[in-house]
Amino acid sequence: MNARLVAGIAAIVVAALTRHILLTLAVGMGTLWLAQAIIGK
């Protein structure tokens, strides 16, 4: 699975649940970095 896809899905879920833009960005970027470390680029 693509690391960007995983991060995008996580960001969409957070955005839908919280409607908080900074939290959405933080979760999306954090998930992207973590997914890239685990899955690879």
VENJOKA-V961021 format. One record per pair of residues at least 12 apart in sequence whose ideal C-beta (glycine too) atoms are under 10 Angstrom apart, sorted by the first residue. I is the first residue (numbers start at 1). J is the second residue. D is the distance in whole Angstrom. If there is no record, write none. Layout:
# VENJOKA-V961021
i = (I | I)
j = (J | J)
d = (D | D)
This chain:
# VENJOKA-V961021
i = (1 | 1 | 2 | 2 | 2 | 3 | 3 | 3 | 3 | 3 | 3 | 3 | 3 | 3 | 3 | 3 | 4 | 4 | 4 | 4 | 4 | 4 | 4 | 5 | 5 | 6 | 6 | 6 | 6 | 6 | 6 | 6 | 6 | 7 | 7 | 7 | 7 | 7 | 7 | 7 | 7 | 7 | 7 | 8 | 8 | 8 | 9 | 9 | 10 | 10 | 10 | 10 | 10 | 10 | 10 | 10 | 10 | 11 | 11 | 11 | 11 | 11 | 11 | 11 | 11 | 11 | 11 | 12 | 12 | 13 | 13 | 13 | 14 | 14 | 14 | 14 | 15 | 15)
j = (35 | 39 | 35 | 39 | 41 | 31 | 32 | 33 | 34 | 35 | 36 | 37 | 38 | 39 | 40 | 41 | 28 | 31 | 32 | 35 | 36 | 39 | 41 | 35 | 39 | 28 | 31 | 32 | 34 | 35 | 36 | 38 | 39 | 27 | 28 | 29 | 30 | 31 | 32 | 33 | 34 | 35 | 36 | 28 | 31 | 32 | 28 | 31 | 24 | 27 | 28 | 29 | 30 | 31 | 32 | 34 | 35 | 23 | 24 | 25 | 26 | 27 | 28 | 29 | 30 | 31 | 32 | 24 | 28 | 27 | 28 | 31 | 26 | 27 | 28 | 31 | 27 | 28)
d = (8 | 7 | 9 | 8 | 9 | 9 | 6 | 9 | 9 | 4 | 5 | 9 | 8 | 5 | 7 | 7 | 10 | 10 | 7 | 8 | 9 | 10 | 9 | 9 | 10 | 10 | 6 | 8 | 9 | 5 | 9 | 9 | 7 | 8 | 5 | 7 | 8 | 4 | 4 | 8 | 8 | 6 | 9 | 7 | 9 | 8 | 9 | 9 | 9 | 6 | 6 | 10 | 8 | 4 | 9 | 10 | 9 | 10 | 5 | 8 | 9 | 6 | 3 | 8 | 10 | 7 | 9 | 8 | 9 | 8 | 10 | 10 | 9 | 5 | 7 | 9 | 9 | 9)
